[in-house]
């Protein structure tokens, strides 16, 4: 069984204003093609953990492996490339550049990685938009589309470099039930049709119960996985 992500004995302290032990001995794995969710009350350490797992936070002890390779201790430059190449990220807020078109927003991480020509990136971006049933929005300015459409554009952007894992921080948190269901179905389809691994932090129990596994956190520890 191939592990896409593996955390071993992750510990994290916030040092200011006083020492706070926010993550305590976190160890778990995400398999290839697995759709896992992380749940827990506010303050349980979910988002802090996700930022470490996504390599954006490097101030921790323990070891983090991505696709079998150790990423802990790598330089920020190397981590930036690993992140861009292997991890797609969908936030609660879409972070689209409003003055750019939908197509330009989706293409941005592909251009940053620089592994393909602009024509290849554009073709792939249009394919991703079609796959999410929003191909007709490609030329529209990002500021002119609805909230549900923006989140689908953000998913397309997260997929542009064909990552091995898609991570989400409350990706349905700002959506109504119709659009939240839409996002869940998109994620499920990506897992089933493309073998994509997903790790999503959510407060939505209904969403979590329809995934492969719920990882429960309490006071900085995993209490069930």
Secondary structure, DSSP 8 states (H G I E B T S, - for coil): --EEEEEEEEEEEE-SSS-EEEEEEEEEEEETT-EEEEE--TTSSHHHHHHHHTTS----EEEEEETTEE-TT--HHHHHHHHHHHEEEE-SS----TTSBHHHHHHHHHHHHT-S-HHHHHHHHHHHHHHTT-GGGTTSBGGGS-HHHHHHHHHHHHHTT--SEEEEESTTTTS-HHHHHHHHHHHHHHHHHH--EEEEE-S-HHHHHTSSEEEEEETTEEEE-
